[in-house]
């Protein structure tokens, strides 16, 4: 089964790579992560709760994952990316 998740906290390709590697390290997960839009497309062998995905991402950095393709969530993701520092210590500017 394949699901799309919105990711917040990514502001550069380094962040995107960290999130993708972290998700792919979870057994039974194959993830492709894009930065714009900030989405993870995850194929999983069996259902994995979003809370387990979030737990892994929390250990990797200040990232959050939410199920769905809501326009409101996408706008929130864009706004959050403008405010957050990225994993490499730079600040994203609009």
N, C-alpha and C positions, 0 to 999 in steps of 0.2 A: 504494500500500500504506500502511496505517495501523498504527502501533505505539504502545504506551504505555511511558513511561519514568518511573522514579522520580527525583526531583530532591532533592538535599540542599543546604542552605545558604540556603534562602529562609526569611525570618521576617516579612516584611511584604508589602503589596501592591506597594511599590516594587521589591522583589526579584523578585516574580512578573512584573512588567511588564518588568524588565530581561532576565530569562531569556527571556520570550516574544519580545521584540524581537530579541534576539541570535539565537535559533533561526530566526526568520522571515527574518533577513538572509542566511541560508545559501541559496544557489541551489537551487531545487527542493524547498524545505521549506515546509510550512504547519503552524504549531504553535499549539496552544491550551494554555495553562498554567494550572493551578489551584493555589491555596495550601493548601487543606485538602480532600482530600489533596494532597500536593506531587507532582503528576503532570503530565507533558507528553504530550499526545496529538499525535503527529506524523504527518502525511500527507506522503509523499515520492514524487516521480515515479520515481526509481530508488533503489536501495539506497545509503544513506549510512552509513558505519561509525560506530559509537558514538564511536570515538576522534576523529573529525572534529567531532562535536557537542560532545564534551568540550573539545576544543581551543578552540572558539569561546567556550564558557562560562567557561573558565579565564581568558581575556582580559577577560571582562566582570566577573569577581568570583570569590569563593570558593564556586563552585557545582560540584556533581558530578551526573552523569547516569548512570543504570544501567538497563539493559533489564529489563523484567518487572514482574510484579505480586505478587511474593513478600510475604507478610505480614511476614516478618522484615525485609525492606528497608523496608517502610512504618513499622514500629516504630522502626527505626534512624533514619529520616528525622524522625520526631516528636521523638525524643530529641535529635538533632543540632540541630534548630530551636530547642529550648529553651536550648541552650548557646551558639549562635553569635550574634555581633553582626550586625545587618542592614546593608544598603547605606547606610542613612541615619544610621548611627551610634548608633541606639538599641539597647538590649539587650532581647530578648524575655524575659519572665518567665512562669513557669507559672501 
